[in-house]
Amino acid sequence: MNYKTERLGKVERRLGFSLLLISIILVFNFGLLSAGGEGDAEMLAFNISAPGFKLNEGYPKPRVFTPNGDIKNDEVAFSYKNDNLSSIVCWIYDIKGSVVRQLDIAGLEDEGEFTWDGKDENNDVAPSGIYIYQIEVEGQTINGTIVLAK
């Protein structure tokens, strides 16, 4: 092996290691930022209110849920305040951006709660992973993440 090939191999290994290290740091920092620095796997929403509508503080709960039928953390609950009694649509997307489920909530009460049981449109439990919720109310959008673990 000549000097240039050996040197290039070292540079590629260092670059690969550096990229891996940067990825780990970014994921770790995103996790802390998402958890509000608490390290308890609770993730904050990107934004949590729209005019006349607000997700209650700390919701949805739990952010990591396990729809496995053991009655503990089988669904994720979204608690809200809906002053204008607007209709609410919650879209659940997988990490690739594909729609997993659509939840339509009639705005019949000023405070309430709706849930996602981890099932897709075919009533099958979705695979483990990170899911993005998007709540649309009065032309406004509220986004956040939840984790489905089996």
Rosetta blueprint (number, residue, H / E / L):
1 M L
2 N L
3 Y H
4 K H
5 T H
6 E H
7 R H
8 L H
9 G H
10 K H
11 V H
12 E H
13 R H
14 R H
15 L H
16 G H
17 F H
18 S H
19 L H
20 L H
21 L H
22 I H
23 S H
24 I H
25 I H
26 L H
27 V H
28 F H
29 N H
30 F H
31 G H
32 L H
33 L H
34 S H
35 A L
36 G L
37 G L
38 E L
39 G L
40 D L
41 A L
42 E L
43 M L
44 L L
45 A L
46 F L
47 N L
48 I L
49 S E
50 A E
51 P L
52 G L
53 F E
54 K E
55 L E
56 N L
57 E L
58 G L
59 Y L
60 P L
61 K E
62 P L
63 R L
64 V E
65 F E
66 T L
67 P L
68 N L
69 G L
70 D L
71 I L
72 K L
73 N L
74 D L
75 E L
76 V E
77 A E
78 F E
79 S E
80 Y E
81 K E
82 N E
83 D L
84 N L
85 L L
86 S L
87 S L
88 I E
89 V E
90 C E
91 W E
92 I E
93 Y E
94 D E
95 I L
96 K L
97 G L
98 S L
99 V E
100 V E
101 R E
102 Q E
103 L E
104 D E
105 I E
106 A L
107 G L
108 L L
109 E L
110 D L
111 E E
112 G E
113 E E
114 F E
115 T E
116 W E
117 D L
118 G L
119 K E
120 D L
121 E L
122 N L
123 N L
124 D L
125 V E
126 A L
127 P L
128 S L
129 G E
130 I E
131 Y E
132 I E
133 Y E
134 Q E
135 I E
136 E E
137 V E
138 E L
139 G L
140 Q E
141 T E
142 I E
143 N E
144 G E
145 T E
146 I E
147 V E
148 L E
149 A L
150 K L
